[in-house]
Amino acid sequence: MKNSVLFLMLVAVVVSGCSGITVSQDYAKDVNLRDLQSFRWKLDPESKQGDDSELSPLVANRIRAAIERELQAKGIAYDSDVPDFLIDYNLTVESKITSSNVGTTVGFGTGGYGHVGGVVVSTAPDIRQYDEGTIYIDFYSANDDALVWRGISSQVIDKHDAPERVTEQINLNVQKILEQFPPQ
């Protein structure tokens, strides 16, 4: 019995640590995205790192590095002179609340020698607050600055994670976003 309880607690901890990443994309159907073989940043790093507390210089640098690494792995090169497309990115963090309809608790008790007994039934909603981080990666035509592709990832995050964990999550989210590019 004791081992069963420990096992269930371990499973609960592992499952709660595996928050899923949701990805999506949208793109201009009239643009052949497979022809895009070189990129440049739409904005320089300093202009991306304003007063927005979610996109600190450290986080911005991690996102840029992850995007560059993933694109280069696809054979897409950085070209500051004549790129095929321009890249921009953003990060938002939104505080959300979720609730379940009703949580139910039932308790039974008996007194000495069966003379006193009772039943307790309690119902209460289960309310939970969490933060959801969303990374947007946008590709723009270098010719006319038109948006041609957008990839998005969302995931439950902990704003107080260690830098190593933040880097790991950014890398994973950017990888998942760019797995969609170019669209099939």
C-alpha positions as a printed NumPy array, in Angstrom:
array([[  0.   ,   0.   ,   0.   ],
       [  2.787,   2.417,   0.946],
       [  4.602,   1.686,  -2.333],
       [  1.398,   2.357,  -4.285],
       [  1.009,   5.781,  -2.688],
       [  4.648,   6.663,  -3.386],
       [  4.268,   5.523,  -6.993],
       [  1.129,   7.64 ,  -7.491],
       [  2.863,  10.675,  -5.989],
       [  5.835,  10.179,  -8.326],
       [  3.529,   9.877, -11.351],
       [  1.713,  13.079, -10.318],
       [  4.998,  14.987, -10.051],
       [  6.242,  13.721, -13.421],
       [  2.96 ,  14.449, -15.205],
       [  2.685,  17.937, -13.719],
       [  6.199,  18.699, -14.984],
       [  5.318,  17.732, -18.559],
       [  3.327,  20.676, -19.78 ],
       [  2.459,  20.334, -23.424],
       [  3.481,  22.699, -26.18 ],
       [  0.796,  23.774, -28.629],
       [  2.001,  24.986, -32.032],
       [  0.268,  26.483, -35.039],
       [  1.145,  28.317, -38.216],
       [ -0.38 ,  30.571, -40.825],
       [  1.105,  31.549, -44.155],
       [  0.509,  33.275, -47.481],
       [ -0.652,  30.601, -49.907],
       [  0.603,  32.574, -52.913],
       [  4.248,  32.55 , -51.761],
       [  6.535,  29.569, -52.398],
       [  8.108,  29.354, -48.955],
       [ 10.5  ,  26.615, -50.081],
       [ 12.36 ,  29.264, -52.096],
       [ 13.328,  31.148, -48.933],
       [ 16.973,  30.235, -48.362],
       [ 18.467,  33.282, -46.61 ],
       [ 17.318,  35.595, -43.835],
       [ 18.125,  38.753, -41.928],
       [ 16.636,  40.096, -38.72 ],
       [ 13.883,  42.645, -39.295],
       [ 14.954,  44.629, -36.228],
       [ 18.34 ,  44.87 , -34.599],
       [ 18.66 ,  43.17 , -31.189],
       [ 18.665,  46.424, -29.219],
       [ 15.279,  47.532, -30.558],
       [ 13.702,  44.194, -29.543],
       [ 14.8  ,  44.631, -25.946],
       [ 12.771,  47.61 , -24.807],
       [ 10.98 ,  47.979, -21.52 ],
       [  8.885,  44.835, -22.024],
       [  9.667,  42.753, -18.95 ],
       [  8.757,  39.492, -20.734],
       [ 11.341,  40.049, -23.471],
       [ 14.418,  40.894, -21.457],
       [ 17.75 ,  41.071, -23.295],
       [ 18.604,  37.614, -21.947],
       [ 15.376,  36.035, -23.185],
       [ 15.595,  37.871, -26.533],
       [ 19.133,  36.566, -27.089],
       [ 18.022,  33.008, -26.279],
       [ 15.152,  33.219, -28.772],
       [ 17.394,  34.667, -31.514],
       [ 20.051,  32.   , -30.969],
       [ 17.456,  29.217, -31.095],
       [ 15.905,  30.583, -34.309],
       [ 19.311,  30.938, -35.995],
       [ 20.343,  27.421, -34.958],
       [ 17.106,  25.825, -36.207],
       [ 17.141,  27.688, -39.535],
       [ 20.803,  26.892, -40.172],
       [ 20.039,  23.22 , -39.478],
       [ 17.492,  23.479, -42.316],
       [ 20.141,  24.942, -44.632],
       [ 18.778,  28.494, -44.41 ],
       [ 21.661,  30.964, -44.081],
       [ 21.991,  34.398, -42.516],
       [ 22.568,  37.086, -45.176],
       [ 22.709,  40.702, -44.042],
       [ 23.004,  42.052, -47.61 ],
       [ 20.401,  40.368, -49.84 ],
       [ 18.156,  38.07 , -47.77 ],
       [ 15.084,  36.281, -49.133],
       [ 13.118,  37.086, -45.986],
       [ 13.208,  39.041, -42.728],
       [ 12.516,  37.588, -39.288],
       [ 10.823,  39.108, -36.285],
       [  9.732,  37.438, -33.059],
       [  7.886,  38.244, -29.878],
       [  7.058,  36.716, -26.518],
       [  3.922,  37.286, -24.483],
       [  3.044,  35.936, -21.053],
       [ -0.591,  35.86 , -20.04 ],
       [ -1.915,  35.015, -16.597],
       [ -4.855,  32.618, -16.89 ],
       [ -7.306,  30.938, -14.568],
       [ -8.858,  27.532, -15.023],
       [-11.556,  25.905, -12.971],
       [-13.365,  22.618, -12.866],
       [-17.062,  22.482, -12.175],
       [-17.05 ,  20.839,  -8.784],
       [-14.649,  18.89 ,  -6.644],
       [-16.376,  16.538,  -4.233],
       [-15.168,  15.261,  -0.88 ],
       [-16.997,  12.617,   1.124],
       [-16.107,  11.572,   4.657],
       [-17.532,   8.917,   6.967],
       [-17.054,   8.475,  10.669],
       [-18.377,   6.425,  13.572],
       [-18.218,   6.901,  17.284],
       [-17.313,   4.469,  20.019],
       [-19.184,   1.196,  19.856],
       [-21.289,   2.47 ,  16.912],
       [-23.337,   4.949,  19.031],
       [-22.361,   8.105,  17.145],
       [-21.729,   8.456,  13.42 ],
       [-21.742,  11.033,  10.672],
       [-21.333,  11.752,   7.004],
       [-19.725,  14.884,   5.558],
       [-20.164,  15.907,   1.938],
       [-18.349,  18.963,   0.606],
       [-18.36 ,  20.455,  -2.866],
       [-16.146,  23.269,  -4.101],
       [-14.825,  24.394,  -7.465],
       [-11.185,  23.673,  -8.222],
       [ -9.596,  26.981,  -9.326],
       [ -6.011,  27.257, -10.544],
       [ -3.967,  30.25 , -11.764],
       [ -1.128,  29.734, -14.235],
       [  1.007,  31.659, -16.725],
       [  0.975,  30.828, -20.427],
       [  3.936,  31.899, -22.539],
       [  3.495,  32.371, -26.287],
       [  6.338,  32.782, -28.782],
       [  5.557,  34.287, -32.195],
       [  8.015,  33.947, -35.08 ],
       [  7.192,  35.998, -38.187],
       [  8.787,  35.81 , -41.643],
       [  8.399,  38.844, -43.927],
       [  9.138,  39.203, -47.62 ],
       [ 12.405,  41.089, -48.083],
       [ 10.92 ,  42.706, -51.21 ],
       [  7.766,  44.332, -49.83 ],
       [  7.81 ,  43.671, -46.058],
       [  4.62 ,  41.582, -46.305],
       [  4.062,  38.89 , -43.679],
       [  4.445,  35.514, -45.435],
       [  4.612,  33.043, -42.51 ],
       [  3.843,  33.037, -38.797],
       [  4.608,  30.241, -36.346],
       [  3.266,  30.24 , -32.797],
       [  3.885,  28.108, -29.716],
       [  2.124,  28.267, -26.364],
       [  3.015,  26.522, -23.144],
       [  2.337,  26.787, -19.426],
       [  5.444,  28.372, -17.913],
       [  6.962,  29.235, -14.565],
       [  8.331,  32.785, -14.569],
       [ 10.724,  31.817, -11.795],
       [ 12.463,  28.932, -13.554],
       [ 16.255,  28.714, -13.522],
       [ 18.041,  30.16 , -16.589],
       [ 18.964,  26.66 , -17.781],
       [ 15.304,  25.603, -17.72 ],
       [ 14.228,  28.809, -19.519],
       [ 16.827,  28.173, -22.24 ],
       [ 15.703,  24.553, -22.577],
       [ 12.051,  25.594, -22.939],
       [ 12.829,  28.339, -25.468],
       [ 14.916,  25.909, -27.544],
       [ 12.148,  23.308, -27.489],
       [  9.42 ,  25.824, -28.391],
       [ 11.423,  27.328, -31.271],
       [ 12.24 ,  23.833, -32.542],
       [  8.54 ,  22.867, -32.484],
       [  7.549,  26.093, -34.252],
       [ 10.138,  25.744, -37.011],
       [  9.392,  22.04 , -37.547],
       [  6.318,  23.405, -39.354],
       [  8.438,  25.414, -41.815],
       [  8.191,  25.208, -44.721],
       [  4.545,  24.071, -44.678],
       [  3.837,  20.723, -46.333]])
